[in-house]
Amino acid sequence: MQCLQIKRSKEGNWENFYQKIEGFTFEPGFIYTIEVTVDSLPTKDIHADASALKYNLVKIHTKEQDRRLRLHDIWVLSHVNKKQIDDTVKRPTIEISISKMSLQGTDSCNRIKAIIEKVSETDITFGNILGTRKMCPDMSLANIFNDNLNKVKKYKIEQSRLFLYDSSGKEILQFRKID
């Protein structure tokens, strides 16, 4: 089931919102700041599984592109710990899907996938990274890549490059967009 995610105030936490807002049509890829009225419905108009509240749009204050969607792409590894990867080596590739809140790809040897637990305009956290267990002739890049991917806490995108950072702000992985 699809739902909206709302904050009741700027300082509030995101929460799922399953009800309809009369007069409001959500357009995917945007973040809105809206004003609504909340009315109580007469008891006789409430169905057994329905809310006792009715939400009506008063005004759309802002409608901005969701900057997290810039992550939604296919990326190939170019640097580990600021060291460029040799062009002759098979490189790890990841595909990030914000709509599915998932990561999938290859660590240069094995297929990998993970859920995205948290994503904001600057922060990203992956769940457990799952992978196949093939034995490749040289696992050194795959092992370093997987170790660093588990440490990712922040990101930045500049000029078709994705920079991933650990909790201390150290750049640990750098990718370039490939599609």
PLY file of the C-alpha trace (Angstrom):
ply
format ascii 1.0
element vertex 179
property float x
property float y
property float z
element edge 178
property int vertex1
property int vertex2
end_header
0.00 0.00 0.00
1.32 3.44 -0.86
1.08 6.29 1.60
2.38 9.79 2.17
5.13 10.51 4.65
4.43 13.55 6.76
5.98 15.72 9.43
3.57 17.63 11.60
6.27 20.24 12.30
9.78 21.03 11.01
11.30 19.41 14.10
8.99 16.38 13.99
9.81 12.88 12.78
8.55 11.44 9.50
5.50 9.23 9.89
3.35 7.28 7.45
0.00 8.89 6.57
-2.57 6.60 4.93
-5.52 8.98 4.65
-6.67 11.14 1.78
-6.22 14.90 1.80
-9.14 16.41 -0.11
-7.95 18.76 -2.86
-4.32 17.51 -2.77
-2.75 15.38 -5.48
0.75 14.16 -4.69
3.22 14.17 -7.57
6.09 11.68 -7.09
9.56 13.22 -6.95
8.55 16.28 -4.96
8.47 17.33 -1.33
5.64 19.63 -0.30
4.90 21.95 2.57
1.12 22.15 2.79
-1.47 23.58 5.12
-4.54 21.48 5.92
-7.64 21.70 8.04
-8.70 18.74 10.13
-12.41 18.23 10.72
-14.15 15.64 12.86
-16.74 13.61 10.99
-20.18 12.97 12.46
-20.31 9.54 14.09
-22.99 8.35 11.63
-20.59 8.99 8.66
-17.72 6.91 10.02
-17.22 3.41 8.61
-15.88 0.66 10.86
-12.33 0.84 9.46
-12.27 4.57 8.62
-10.84 7.58 10.39
-13.01 9.95 12.36
-11.05 12.83 10.81
-11.25 14.48 7.41
-8.26 16.36 5.98
-8.71 19.25 3.49
-6.00 21.12 1.64
-5.90 24.83 2.46
-2.71 25.84 0.64
0.46 24.44 -0.93
3.26 26.58 0.51
6.20 24.90 -1.25
6.79 22.20 -3.86
10.45 21.27 -4.29
12.25 18.54 -6.21
13.21 15.69 -3.87
17.01 15.95 -3.94
17.38 12.36 -2.71
16.29 11.20 -6.17
19.69 12.21 -7.54
20.96 8.98 -5.93
18.52 6.94 -8.02
20.98 5.72 -10.68
23.68 3.26 -11.67
27.18 4.01 -10.37
30.61 2.46 -11.03
33.40 2.63 -8.46
36.28 4.95 -9.40
38.14 5.51 -6.10
38.59 3.74 -2.76
39.94 5.87 0.09
40.74 8.57 -2.53
42.92 6.15 -4.56
41.89 5.68 -8.18
40.98 2.15 -9.25
43.11 0.76 -12.08
41.21 0.79 -15.40
42.21 -2.81 -16.10
40.37 -4.14 -13.02
36.72 -5.16 -13.01
35.05 -2.50 -10.89
32.17 -2.74 -8.43
28.90 -1.32 -9.73
25.83 -0.37 -7.73
22.30 0.61 -8.64
20.48 2.70 -6.07
16.69 2.73 -6.17
15.12 5.37 -3.95
11.59 4.24 -4.86
12.40 0.70 -3.64
14.80 1.91 -0.93
17.37 -0.62 -2.12
20.90 -1.06 -3.42
21.97 -3.86 -5.73
24.97 -4.55 -7.90
28.30 -6.32 -7.84
31.38 -6.00 -5.66
33.52 -6.91 -8.73
33.04 -10.62 -8.06
29.76 -11.30 -6.26
26.25 -9.93 -6.60
25.23 -7.74 -3.66
22.04 -6.18 -2.38
20.85 -4.25 0.66
17.97 -2.17 1.86
18.40 1.54 2.41
17.47 2.08 6.04
17.74 5.87 6.02
18.27 8.50 3.35
18.17 12.29 3.52
19.82 14.99 1.43
23.19 14.20 3.06
22.86 10.94 5.04
22.47 7.37 3.88
22.54 4.14 5.84
22.37 0.64 4.38
21.05 -2.46 6.12
22.96 -5.72 6.07
24.68 -6.16 2.72
23.88 -9.57 1.31
25.92 -11.21 -1.40
26.64 -14.38 -3.30
29.77 -16.29 -2.25
31.69 -17.06 -5.45
35.42 -17.44 -5.12
37.18 -15.17 -7.58
40.93 -15.23 -8.31
41.49 -11.83 -6.64
39.09 -10.81 -3.88
41.12 -7.84 -2.60
39.02 -5.07 -4.24
35.75 -6.86 -3.42
36.74 -7.22 0.24
37.82 -3.58 0.61
34.69 -2.41 -1.20
32.35 -4.46 1.01
34.14 -3.36 4.20
33.81 0.30 3.20
30.21 -0.03 2.01
29.29 -1.22 5.51
30.76 2.01 6.97
28.81 4.47 4.79
26.88 7.16 6.70
26.93 10.24 4.44
27.03 11.11 0.76
27.46 13.98 -1.67
26.81 14.20 -5.42
28.81 16.58 -7.61
29.16 16.60 -11.39
27.91 13.03 -11.93
30.09 11.74 -9.09
28.83 10.07 -5.93
31.03 10.43 -2.85
30.37 8.15 0.14
31.71 9.01 3.59
32.05 7.25 6.93
30.72 8.64 10.22
33.81 10.83 10.71
33.34 12.47 7.28
36.23 10.62 5.61
35.69 9.86 1.92
35.79 6.07 1.58
34.21 5.39 -1.83
33.76 7.45 -4.99
31.63 6.48 -7.98
30.82 7.95 -11.37
27.42 7.77 -13.03
27.40 5.29 -15.92
24.00 5.43 -17.59
0 1
1 2
2 3
3 4
4 5
5 6
6 7
7 8
8 9
9 10
10 11
11 12
12 13
13 14
14 15
15 16
16 17
17 18
18 19
19 20
20 21
21 22
22 23
23 24
24 25
25 26
26 27
27 28
28 29
29 30
30 31
31 32
32 33
33 34
34 35
35 36
36 37
37 38
38 39
39 40
40 41
41 42
42 43
43 44
44 45
45 46
46 47
47 48
48 49
49 50
50 51
51 52
52 53
53 54
54 55
55 56
56 57
57 58
58 59
59 60
60 61
61 62
62 63
63 64
64 65
65 66
66 67
67 68
68 69
69 70
70 71
71 72
72 73
73 74
74 75
75 76
76 77
77 78
78 79
79 80
80 81
81 82
82 83
83 84
84 85
85 86
86 87
87 88
88 89
89 90
90 91
91 92
92 93
93 94
94 95
95 96
96 97
97 98
98 99
99 100
100 101
101 102
102 103
103 104
104 105
105 106
106 107
107 108
108 109
109 110
110 111
111 112
112 113
113 114
114 115
115 116
116 117
117 118
118 119
119 120
120 121
121 122
122 123
123 124
124 125
125 126
126 127
127 128
128 129
129 130
130 131
131 132
132 133
133 134
134 135
135 136
136 137
137 138
138 139
139 140
140 141
141 142
142 143
143 144
144 145
145 146
146 147
147 148
148 149
149 150
150 151
151 152
152 153
153 154
154 155
155 156
156 157
157 158
158 159
159 160
160 161
161 162
162 163
163 164
164 165
165 166
166 167
167 168
168 169
169 170
170 171
171 172
172 173
173 174
174 175
175 176
176 177
177 178
